[in-house]
């Protein structure tokens, strides 16, 4: 098994963090993984993306030319990466910021209103965790419990934000039908 994921959006949307949650969760499952961030010098508000590879074998390279999955958090990111996703792959679209539809017919597309679901969880800043939940539900690449418990580990220095992030993860996970 090997899953190649590109997560892309504006700096400040938690794009890099979303990738770290997947990578750390994979490590807790004793899987091989890589996480490779990419962002401009302007960071917040600029473009940011990361590549995550999860595998049950050694990962040869963190570079992804053809992702299995694209998580697009904004329009420029969708435009940049939509045609790179492999045929039969998956595209998750943050429909809070992207109002256009993916025209490719050879990929599975899921539209997640991440902002509305994050507000339902109690904090607009958890949109990335909502999308993480949706991705885990769709891909089934990692167990729900592992990713859920990773929230505790990665936010242990900010314990006040753990409950709302766990709620956001659950809401995102349950939003996938």
GROMACS elastic network, one bead per residue, 0.5 to 0.9 nm:
[ bonds ]
;  ai    aj funct       b0    kb
    1    54     6  0.80868   500
    1    55     6  0.55253   500
    1    56     6  0.57345   500
    1    57     6  0.76549   500
    1   141     6  0.89949   500
    2    53     6  0.70701   500
    2    54     6  0.56292   500
    2    56     6  0.67317   500
    2    57     6  0.78140   500
    2    59     6  0.85412   500
    3    52     6  0.80797   500
    3    53     6  0.56828   500
    3    54     6  0.52188   500
    3    55     6  0.63725   500
    3    67     6  0.78808   500
    3    68     6  0.61552   500
    3    69     6  0.77223   500
    3   141     6  0.79414   500
    4    51     6  0.73410   500
    4    52     6  0.59781   500
    4    54     6  0.66478   500
    4    55     6  0.86933   500
    4    62     6  0.89470   500
    4    64     6  0.67860   500
    4    66     6  0.78085   500
    4    68     6  0.51619   500
    4    69     6  0.64327   500
    4    70     6  0.87534   500
    5    19     6  0.84786   500
    5    50     6  0.82058   500
    5    51     6  0.57370   500
    5    52     6  0.51239   500
    5    53     6  0.62427   500
    5    54     6  0.84029   500
    5    64     6  0.79042   500
    5    66     6  0.89618   500
    5    67     6  0.54035   500
    5    68     6  0.60226   500
    5    70     6  0.58493   500
    5    71     6  0.75706   500
    6    19     6  0.84227   500
    6    49     6  0.69356   500
    6    50     6  0.58243   500
    6    52     6  0.64561   500
    6    53     6  0.88353   500
    6    64     6  0.77440   500
    6    67     6  0.62923   500
    6    68     6  0.83203   500
    6    69     6  0.64032   500
    6    71     6  0.62643   500
    6    72     6  0.82861   500
    6    81     6  0.82462   500
    6    85     6  0.89862   500
    7    15     6  0.61530   500
    7    16     6  0.76530   500
    7    18     6  0.77563   500
    7    19     6  0.68386   500
    7    48     6  0.84483   500
    7    49     6  0.53822   500
    7    50     6  0.54162   500
    7    51     6  0.65225   500
    7    52     6  0.80467   500
    7    69     6  0.83672   500
    7    70     6  0.59390   500
    7    72     6  0.61904   500
    7    73     6  0.77435   500
    7    77     6  0.86189   500
    8    15     6  0.60744   500
    8    16     6  0.83083   500
    8    47     6  0.76202   500
    8    48     6  0.58300   500
    8    50     6  0.65593   500
    8    51     6  0.88193   500
    8    70     6  0.77913   500
    8    71     6  0.62749   500
    8    72     6  0.52323   500
    8    73     6  0.60140   500
    8    74     6  0.75477   500
    8    76     6  0.88971   500
    8    77     6  0.55123   500
    8    78     6  0.78524   500
    8    81     6  0.84645   500
    9    12     6  0.85778   500
    9    13     6  0.67173   500
    9    14     6  0.84399   500
    9    15     6  0.62407   500
    9    46     6  0.84473   500
    9    47     6  0.59121   500
    9    48     6  0.55555   500
    9    49     6  0.62621   500
    9    71     6  0.85221   500
    9    72     6  0.61499   500
    9    74     6  0.51496   500
    9    75     6  0.80632   500
    9    76     6  0.75801   500
    9    77     6  0.55813   500
    9    78     6  0.83984   500
   10    13     6  0.58037   500
   10    14     6  0.84031   500
   10    15     6  0.75878   500
   10    43     6  0.80745   500
   10    44     6  0.69364   500
   10    45     6  0.52982   500
   10    46     6  0.53976   500
   10    48     6  0.55370   500
   10    49     6  0.81450   500
   10    73     6  0.74044   500
   10    74     6  0.68794   500
   10    76     6  0.87800   500
   10    77     6  0.82153   500
   11    14     6  0.71650   500
   11    15     6  0.72204   500
   11    16     6  0.84923   500
   11    39     6  0.75353   500
   11    40     6  0.86013   500
   11    42     6  0.81505   500
   11    43     6  0.50307   500
   11    46     6  0.51829   500
   11    47     6  0.55865   500
   11    48     6  0.52757   500
   11    49     6  0.84166   500
   12    15     6  0.75201   500
   12    43     6  0.73613   500
   12    45     6  0.63438   500
   12    46     6  0.83978   500
   12    48     6  0.86330   500
   13    16     6  0.83919   500
   13    17     6  0.87914   500
   13    44     6  0.82053   500
   13    45     6  0.84945   500
   13    48     6  0.88754   500
   13    73     6  0.77157   500
   13   125     6  0.75734   500
   13   126     6  0.88136   500
   13   127     6  0.76658   500
   13   128     6  0.66971   500
   14    17     6  0.50480   500
   14    18     6  0.60340   500
   14    19     6  0.87096   500
   14   125     6  0.81806   500
   14   126     6  0.83005   500
   14   127     6  0.81260   500
   14   128     6  0.56800   500
   14   129     6  0.83487   500
   15    18     6  0.51860   500
   15    19     6  0.65578   500
   15    20     6  0.88294   500
   15    48     6  0.68964   500
   15    49     6  0.63244   500
   15    50     6  0.72017   500
   15    71     6  0.89985   500
   15    73     6  0.78389   500
   15   128     6  0.67366   500
   16    19     6  0.51914   500
   16    20     6  0.63109   500
   16    21     6  0.88316   500
   16    35     6  0.88222   500
   16    36     6  0.87648   500
   16    37     6  0.64026   500
   16    38     6  0.84812   500
   16    48     6  0.74735   500
   16    49     6  0.65761   500
   16    50     6  0.59233   500
   16    51     6  0.89647   500
   17    21     6  0.62187   500
   17    22     6  0.87519   500
   17   128     6  0.79869   500
   17   129     6  0.88741   500
   18    21     6  0.52247   500
   18    22     6  0.66208   500
   18    23     6  0.88435   500
   18    50     6  0.89902   500
   18   128     6  0.60489   500
   18   129     6  0.67388   500
   18   131     6  0.82649   500
   18   132     6  0.64193   500
   19    22     6  0.52316   500
   19    23     6  0.62228   500
   19    24     6  0.86376   500
   19    35     6  0.67681   500
   19    36     6  0.86378   500
   19    37     6  0.85080   500
   19    49     6  0.88746   500
   19    50     6  0.65168   500
   19    51     6  0.73331   500
   19    52     6  0.62436   500
   19   132     6  0.87032   500
   20    24     6  0.58958   500
   20    25     6  0.82308   500
   20    35     6  0.68065   500
   20    52     6  0.82389   500
   21    24     6  0.53172   500
   21    25     6  0.59521   500
   21    26     6  0.84692   500
   21   129     6  0.88503   500
   21   132     6  0.80485   500
   21   147     6  0.71632   500
   21   150     6  0.69338   500
   21   151     6  0.76544   500
   21   154     6  0.78581   500
   22    25     6  0.51699   500
   22    26     6  0.61185   500
   22    27     6  0.87250   500
   22    33     6  0.89638   500
   22    35     6  0.88391   500
   22    52     6  0.76415   500
   22    54     6  0.83175   500
   22   132     6  0.79482   500
   22   136     6  0.88160   500
   22   142     6  0.83151   500
   22   147     6  0.74022   500
   23    26     6  0.50914   500
   23    27     6  0.63304   500
   23    28     6  0.87750   500
   23    32     6  0.86636   500
   23    33     6  0.59797   500
   23    34     6  0.66834   500
   23    35     6  0.63696   500
   23    52     6  0.67651   500
   23    53     6  0.78493   500
   23    54     6  0.71833   500
   24    27     6  0.50236   500
   24    28     6  0.62724   500
   24    29     6  0.87063   500
   24    33     6  0.84553   500
   24   147     6  0.84300   500
   24   150     6  0.72018   500
   24   154     6  0.86830   500
   25    28     6  0.50592   500
   25    29     6  0.64297   500
   25    30     6  0.88336   500
   25    31     6  0.87981   500
   25   142     6  0.73271   500
   25   143     6  0.88150   500
   25   146     6  0.60592   500
   25   147     6  0.54069   500
   25   148     6  0.88719   500
   25   149     6  0.85223   500
   25   150     6  0.60965   500
   26    29     6  0.50462   500
   26    30     6  0.64211   500
   26    31     6  0.52299   500
   26    32     6  0.69751   500
   26    33     6  0.66358   500
   26    54     6  0.66336   500
   26    55     6  0.83990   500
   26   141     6  0.87095   500
   26   142     6  0.69248   500
   26   146     6  0.84563   500
   26   147     6  0.85351   500
   27    31     6  0.53460   500
   27    32     6  0.65506   500
   27    33     6  0.69608   500
   27    54     6  0.89508   500
   28    31     6  0.74886   500
   28   146     6  0.72180   500
   28   147     6  0.89198   500
   28   150     6  0.82885   500
   29    32     6  0.89121   500
   29   142     6  0.77586   500
   29   143     6  0.86484   500
   29   146     6  0.74570   500
   30    56     6  0.81489   500
   31    54     6  0.67459   500
   31    55     6  0.58747   500
   31    56     6  0.51441   500
   31    57     6  0.74107   500
   31    58     6  0.85717   500
   32    53     6  0.80372   500
   32    54     6  0.58557   500
   32    55     6  0.51901   500
   32    56     6  0.59109   500
   32    57     6  0.62318   500
   32    58     6  0.57637   500
   32    59     6  0.62822   500
   33    52     6  0.69759   500
   33    53     6  0.52194   500
   33    55     6  0.61602   500
   33    56     6  0.85919   500
   33    57     6  0.89889   500
   33    58     6  0.79091   500
   33    59     6  0.63880   500
   33    62     6  0.83827   500
   34    51     6  0.77168   500
   34    52     6  0.54900   500
   34    53     6  0.52297   500
   34    54     6  0.68739   500
   34    59     6  0.71774   500
   34    61     6  0.79148   500
   34    62     6  0.56060   500
   35    50     6  0.67975   500
   35    51     6  0.57191   500
   35    53     6  0.68319   500
   35    62     6  0.68180   500
   36    49     6  0.85591   500
   36    50     6  0.53438   500
   36    51     6  0.50954   500
   36    52     6  0.65112   500
   36    53     6  0.89681   500
   36    62     6  0.63470   500
   36    63     6  0.78234   500
   37    48     6  0.76650   500
   37    49     6  0.60786   500
   37    51     6  0.65178   500
   37    52     6  0.87754   500
   38    47     6  0.85402   500
   38    48     6  0.57758   500
   38    49     6  0.52617   500
   38    50     6  0.56376   500
   38    51     6  0.82332   500
   39    42     6  0.80330   500
   39    43     6  0.63122   500
   39    46     6  0.74703   500
   39    47     6  0.59645   500
   39    49     6  0.63210   500
   39    50     6  0.82793   500
   40    43     6  0.57216   500
   40    46     6  0.62809   500
   40    47     6  0.62668   500
   40    48     6  0.67735   500
   41    46     6  0.78574   500
   42    45     6  0.70574   500
   42    46     6  0.54685   500
   42    47     6  0.82585   500
   43    46     6  0.51619   500
   43    47     6  0.70697   500
   43    48     6  0.72095   500
   44    47     6  0.80522   500
   44    48     6  0.86718   500
   45    48     6  0.87391   500
   47    76     6  0.83371   500
   47    77     6  0.78711   500
   48    77     6  0.86376   500
   49    77     6  0.82979   500
   51    62     6  0.68665   500
   51    63     6  0.71040   500
   51    64     6  0.66733   500
   51    67     6  0.86571   500
   52    62     6  0.70412   500
   52    63     6  0.87653   500
   52    64     6  0.83381   500
   53    59     6  0.72042   500
   53    61     6  0.84466   500
   53    62     6  0.64942   500
   53    63     6  0.86478   500
   53    64     6  0.81393   500
   54    57     6  0.86801   500
   54    59     6  0.76024   500
   54   141     6  0.85081   500
   55    58     6  0.68692   500
   55    59     6  0.65484   500
   56    59     6  0.85127   500
   59    62     6  0.72898   500
   61    64     6  0.79319   500
   64    67     6  0.60448   500
   65    84     6  0.70780   500
   65    85     6  0.85935   500
   66    69     6  0.88421   500
   66    83     6  0.89884   500
   66    84     6  0.53347   500
   66    85     6  0.54108   500
   66    86     6  0.55920   500
   67    70     6  0.66050   500
   67    81     6  0.89675   500
   67    84     6  0.67203   500
   67    86     6  0.60534   500
   67    89     6  0.75890   500
   67    90     6  0.87981   500
   68    85     6  0.59628   500
   68    86     6  0.57506   500
   68    87     6  0.83233   500
   68    88     6  0.79183   500
   68    90     6  0.63320   500
   68    91     6  0.85515   500
   69    85     6  0.65093   500
   69    86     6  0.80707   500
   69    89     6  0.57430   500
   69    91     6  0.56539   500
   69    92     6  0.76447   500
   69   139     6  0.89973   500
   70    78     6  0.82172   500
   70    81     6  0.72887   500
   70    82     6  0.73745   500
   70    84     6  0.87482   500
   70    85     6  0.66574   500
   70    89     6  0.82739   500
   70    90     6  0.63905   500
   70    92     6  0.61643   500
   70    93     6  0.82901   500
   71    77     6  0.87527   500
   71    78     6  0.81853   500
   71    90     6  0.84615   500
   71    91     6  0.59465   500
   71    93     6  0.62245   500
   71    94     6  0.78676   500
   71   131     6  0.81403   500
   71   135     6  0.83120   500
   72    75     6  0.74532   500
   72    76     6  0.85930   500
   72    77     6  0.56522   500
   72    78     6  0.51895   500
   72    79     6  0.89441   500
   72    81     6  0.82041   500
   72    82     6  0.85374   500
   72    91     6  0.74113   500
   72    92     6  0.61727   500
   72    93     6  0.51372   500
   72    94     6  0.62058   500
   72    98     6  0.86842   500
   73    76     6  0.88528   500
   73    77     6  0.69184   500
   73    78     6  0.75935   500
   73    92     6  0.83757   500
   73    93     6  0.63795   500
   73    95     6  0.81457   500
   73    96     6  0.85337   500
   73    97     6  0.71720   500
   73    98     6  0.77454   500
   73   114     6  0.87679   500
   73   128     6  0.83372   500
   73   131     6  0.89410   500
   74    77     6  0.55347   500
   74    78     6  0.64278   500
   74    79     6  0.88760   500
   74    93     6  0.79412   500
   74    94     6  0.66901   500
   74    95     6  0.84552   500
   74    96     6  0.85853   500
   74    97     6  0.56629   500
   74    98     6  0.58878   500
   75    78     6  0.51111   500
   75    79     6  0.61441   500
   75    80     6  0.85715   500
   75    94     6  0.88867   500
   75    97     6  0.70060   500
   75    98     6  0.54148   500
   75    99     6  0.83199   500
   75   100     6  0.83122   500
   76    79     6  0.50923   500
   76    80     6  0.60860   500
   76    81     6  0.87245   500
   77    80     6  0.50580   500
   77    81     6  0.61670   500
   77    82     6  0.80236   500
   78    81     6  0.54784   500
   78    82     6  0.53260   500
   78    83     6  0.88421   500
   78    91     6  0.88779   500
   78    93     6  0.76858   500
   78    98     6  0.83763   500
   78   102     6  0.86817   500
   79    82     6  0.57722   500
   79    83     6  0.79992   500
   80    83     6  0.76706   500
   80    84     6  0.83120   500
   81    84     6  0.52961   500
   81    85     6  0.69726   500
   82    85     6  0.59967   500
   82    91     6  0.76461   500
   82   102     6  0.79089   500
   82   104     6  0.84431   500
   83    86     6  0.80144   500
   83   104     6  0.82100   500
   84    87     6  0.89729   500
   85    88     6  0.83539   500
   85    89     6  0.60922   500
   85    90     6  0.73955   500
   85    91     6  0.76822   500
   85   107     6  0.78987   500
   86    89     6  0.52264   500
   86    90     6  0.82535   500
   86   106     6  0.85684   500
   86   107     6  0.76857   500
   87    90     6  0.86250   500
   87   105     6  0.89324   500
   87   106     6  0.53654   500
   87   107     6  0.57683   500
   88   106     6  0.56471   500
   88   108     6  0.68376   500
   89   106     6  0.77683   500
   89   107     6  0.50339   500
   89   108     6  0.62389   500
   89   109     6  0.86982   500
   90   107     6  0.55460   500
   90   109     6  0.58177   500
   90   110     6  0.78256   500
   90   139     6  0.88229   500
   91   102     6  0.85706   500
   91   107     6  0.70524   500
   91   108     6  0.62351   500
   91   110     6  0.63719   500
   91   111     6  0.85218   500
   92    95     6  0.89786   500
   92   108     6  0.84742   500
   92   109     6  0.58889   500
   92   111     6  0.60102   500
   92   112     6  0.71043   500
   92   131     6  0.80806   500
   92   134     6  0.85019   500
   92   135     6  0.75534   500
   93    96     6  0.86505   500
   93    97     6  0.87484   500
   93    98     6  0.70461   500
   93   101     6  0.88165   500
   93   102     6  0.86837   500
   93   109     6  0.73384   500
   93   110     6  0.61222   500
   93   112     6  0.60565   500
   93   113     6  0.83508   500
   93   131     6  0.89709   500
   94    97     6  0.60416   500
   94    98     6  0.60639   500
   94    99     6  0.88144   500
   94   110     6  0.87069   500
   94   111     6  0.60787   500
   94   112     6  0.51435   500
   94   113     6  0.57900   500
   94   114     6  0.58402   500
   94   115     6  0.81612   500
   94   127     6  0.88675   500
   94   131     6  0.78230   500
   95    99     6  0.59241   500
   95   100     6  0.82314   500
   95   111     6  0.54777   500
   95   112     6  0.54516   500
   95   114     6  0.70418   500
   95   115     6  0.85061   500
   96    99     6  0.74164   500
   96   111     6  0.88983   500
   96   112     6  0.74456   500
   96   114     6  0.60371   500
   96   115     6  0.57006   500
   96   116     6  0.72978   500
   97   113     6  0.83233   500
   97   114     6  0.88303   500
   97   115     6  0.84299   500
   98   101     6  0.80760   500
  101   109     6  0.89804   500
  101   111     6  0.87680   500
  102   105     6  0.82031   500
  102   109     6  0.72957   500
  104   107     6  0.64151   500
  104   108     6  0.88316   500
  104   109     6  0.88689   500
  105   108     6  0.77518   500
  105   109     6  0.89314   500
  110   176     6  0.83591   500
  111   114     6  0.88494   500
  112   115     6  0.86466   500
  112   117     6  0.83816   500
  112   130     6  0.85240   500
  112   131     6  0.71227   500
  112   134     6  0.77824   500
  112   172     6  0.81678   500
  112   175     6  0.78918   500
  112   176     6  0.84819   500
  113   116     6  0.56609   500
  113   117     6  0.62849   500
  113   118     6  0.86123   500
  113   127     6  0.86479   500
  113   131     6  0.88507   500
  114   117     6  0.51691   500
  114   118     6  0.59124   500
  114   119     6  0.85644   500
  114   124     6  0.87224   500
  114   126     6  0.83188   500
  114   128     6  0.73134   500
  114   129     6  0.86760   500
  114   130     6  0.59818   500
  114   131     6  0.63318   500
  114   172     6  0.78158   500
  115   118     6  0.50350   500
  115   119     6  0.62147   500
  115   120     6  0.85892   500
  115   124     6  0.60541   500
  115   125     6  0.82303   500
  115   126     6  0.80452   500
  115   127     6  0.53924   500
  115   128     6  0.88814   500
  115   130     6  0.84809   500
  116   119     6  0.51318   500
  116   120     6  0.62388   500
  116   121     6  0.87347   500
  116   124     6  0.78324   500
  116   127     6  0.82412   500
  117   121     6  0.62909   500
  117   122     6  0.87215   500
  117   124     6  0.83113   500
  117   126     6  0.87013   500
  117   127     6  0.71817   500
  117   130     6  0.68183   500
  117   168     6  0.72517   500
  117   171     6  0.68260   500
  117   172     6  0.71412   500
  117   175     6  0.86277   500
  118   122     6  0.63878   500
  118   123     6  0.56675   500
  118   125     6  0.69999   500
  118   126     6  0.52872   500
  118   128     6  0.84058   500
  118   129     6  0.81235   500
  118   130     6  0.63220   500
  118   164     6  0.89415   500
  118   165     6  0.89086   500
  118   167     6  0.88740   500
  118   168     6  0.59048   500
  118   171     6  0.81832   500
  118   172     6  0.84580   500
  119   123     6  0.51534   500
  119   125     6  0.83990   500
  119   126     6  0.80905   500
  119   127     6  0.82340   500
  119   168     6  0.87388   500
  120   123     6  0.75797   500
  120   124     6  0.84789   500
  120   168     6  0.79793   500
  120   171     6  0.82292   500
  121   124     6  0.80997   500
  121   126     6  0.78668   500
  121   130     6  0.87100   500
  121   164     6  0.61307   500
  121   165     6  0.77862   500
  121   166     6  0.87542   500
  121   167     6  0.56248   500
  121   168     6  0.50511   500
  121   169     6  0.87314   500
  121   170     6  0.89281   500
  121   171     6  0.71131   500
  122   126     6  0.83982   500
  122   164     6  0.63123   500
  122   165     6  0.89449   500
  122   167     6  0.83284   500
  122   168     6  0.80275   500
  123   126     6  0.58350   500
  123   127     6  0.82007   500
  123   164     6  0.69162   500
  123   165     6  0.83756   500
  123   168     6  0.83812   500
  124   127     6  0.61505   500
  125   128     6  0.74941   500
  125   129     6  0.86428   500
  126   129     6  0.51843   500
  126   130     6  0.63486   500
  126   131     6  0.88096   500
  126   164     6  0.77361   500
  126   165     6  0.61735   500
  126   168     6  0.62494   500
  126   169     6  0.84348   500
  127   130     6  0.50214   500
  127   131     6  0.63748   500
  127   132     6  0.86460   500
  127   168     6  0.75152   500
  127   172     6  0.88132   500
  128   131     6  0.51181   500
  128   132     6  0.61797   500
  128   133     6  0.87579   500
  128   168     6  0.87600   500
  128   169     6  0.88991   500
  129   133     6  0.62398   500
  129   134     6  0.86429   500
  129   165     6  0.64971   500
  129   166     6  0.82025   500
  129   168     6  0.59063   500
  129   169     6  0.53227   500
  129   172     6  0.73975   500
  130   133     6  0.51939   500
  130   134     6  0.64139   500
  130   135     6  0.87264   500
  130   165     6  0.82395   500
  130   167     6  0.86051   500
  130   170     6  0.75399   500
  130   171     6  0.64382   500
  130   173     6  0.72638   500
  130   175     6  0.88389   500
  131   135     6  0.60408   500
  131   136     6  0.85673   500
  131   168     6  0.86978   500
  131   169     6  0.76644   500
  131   172     6  0.58355   500
  131   173     6  0.80484   500
  132   135     6  0.50815   500
  132   136     6  0.61897   500
  132   137     6  0.86244   500
  132   147     6  0.88760   500
  132   168     6  0.89996   500
  132   169     6  0.65931   500
  132   172     6  0.69962   500
  132   173     6  0.77242   500
  133   136     6  0.52197   500
  133   137     6  0.62180   500
  133   138     6  0.86509   500
  133   144     6  0.82431   500
  133   147     6  0.85204   500
  133   148     6  0.88282   500
  133   168     6  0.76088   500
  133   170     6  0.62806   500
  133   171     6  0.72016   500
  133   174     6  0.77225   500
  133   175     6  0.84239   500
  133   176     6  0.87492   500
  134   137     6  0.51416   500
  134   138     6  0.61625   500
  134   139     6  0.85364   500
  134   169     6  0.78227   500
  134   170     6  0.86772   500
  134   171     6  0.82328   500
  134   174     6  0.72751   500
  134   175     6  0.65794   500
  134   176     6  0.58686   500
  135   138     6  0.51313   500
  135   139     6  0.58688   500
  135   140     6  0.79773   500
  135   141     6  0.88982   500
  135   172     6  0.81559   500
  135   173     6  0.74378   500
  135   176     6  0.85900   500
  136   139     6  0.52842   500
  136   140     6  0.53480   500
  136   141     6  0.65254   500
  136   142     6  0.65005   500
  136   143     6  0.77013   500
  136   144     6  0.69843   500
  136   147     6  0.82450   500
  136   172     6  0.89129   500
  136   173     6  0.67589   500
  137   140     6  0.55814   500
  137   141     6  0.85405   500
  137   142     6  0.88962   500
  137   143     6  0.89576   500
  137   144     6  0.77413   500
  137   172     6  0.82181   500
  137   173     6  0.52009   500
  137   174     6  0.75446   500
  137   175     6  0.86731   500
  137   176     6  0.64984   500
  137   177     6  0.87769   500
  138   141     6  0.84560   500
  138   173     6  0.82238   500
  138   176     6  0.68475   500
  138   177     6  0.86349   500
  139   142     6  0.78998   500
  140   143     6  0.67557   500
  140   144     6  0.81934   500
  142   145     6  0.84962   500
  142   146     6  0.69854   500
  142   147     6  0.71433   500
  143   146     6  0.53912   500
  143   147     6  0.66991   500
  143   148     6  0.86430   500
  144   147     6  0.55124   500
  144   148     6  0.59878   500
  144   149     6  0.85793   500
  144   170     6  0.89688   500
  144   173     6  0.84054   500
  145   149     6  0.59722   500
  145   150     6  0.84321   500
  146   149     6  0.52431   500
  146   150     6  0.61613   500
  146   151     6  0.89861   500
  147   151     6  0.67158   500
  147   169     6  0.87819   500
  148   151     6  0.55755   500
  148   152     6  0.75527   500
  148   166     6  0.65131   500
  148   169     6  0.72499   500
  148   170     6  0.82647   500
  149   152     6  0.53726   500
  149   153     6  0.67927   500
  149   166     6  0.87189   500
  150   154     6  0.60760   500
  150   155     6  0.83671   500
  151   154     6  0.53702   500
  151   155     6  0.59614   500
  151   156     6  0.81540   500
  151   162     6  0.66385   500
  151   165     6  0.71867   500
  151   166     6  0.68206   500
  151   169     6  0.89731   500
  152   155     6  0.54187   500
  152   156     6  0.56544   500
  152   159     6  0.77827   500
  152   162     6  0.62663   500
  152   163     6  0.89968   500
  152   166     6  0.85189   500
  153   156     6  0.52728   500
  153   157     6  0.86433   500
  154   157     6  0.78009   500
  154   158     6  0.86801   500
  155   158     6  0.50990   500
  155   159     6  0.61123   500
  155   160     6  0.86608   500
  155   161     6  0.72080   500
  155   162     6  0.63194   500
  156   159     6  0.53989   500
  156   162     6  0.79158   500
  157   160     6  0.88993   500
  158   161     6  0.59577   500
  158   162     6  0.72578   500
  159   162     6  0.53788   500
  159   163     6  0.81082   500
  160   163     6  0.70558   500
  160   164     6  0.83011   500
  161   164     6  0.57199   500
  161   165     6  0.62481   500
  161   166     6  0.87025   500
  162   165     6  0.52212   500
  162   166     6  0.60807   500
  162   167     6  0.85911   500
  163   166     6  0.51485   500
  163   167     6  0.61656   500
  163   168     6  0.86050   500
  164   167     6  0.50067   500
  164   168     6  0.60908   500
  164   169     6  0.85958   500
  165   169     6  0.61126   500
  165   170     6  0.85940   500
  166   169     6  0.50546   500
  166   170     6  0.62322   500
  166   171     6  0.86166   500
  167   170     6  0.51091   500
  167   171     6  0.61210   500
  167   172     6  0.85897   500
  168   171     6  0.50866   500
  168   172     6  0.61025   500
  168   173     6  0.84673   500
  169   172     6  0.51807   500
  169   173     6  0.60329   500
  169   174     6  0.85432   500
  170   173     6  0.50141   500
  170   174     6  0.60246   500
  170   175     6  0.84446   500
  171   174     6  0.51567   500
  171   175     6  0.60030   500
  172   175     6  0.50734   500
  172   176     6  0.71242   500
  173   176     6  0.60719   500
  174   177     6  0.73744   500
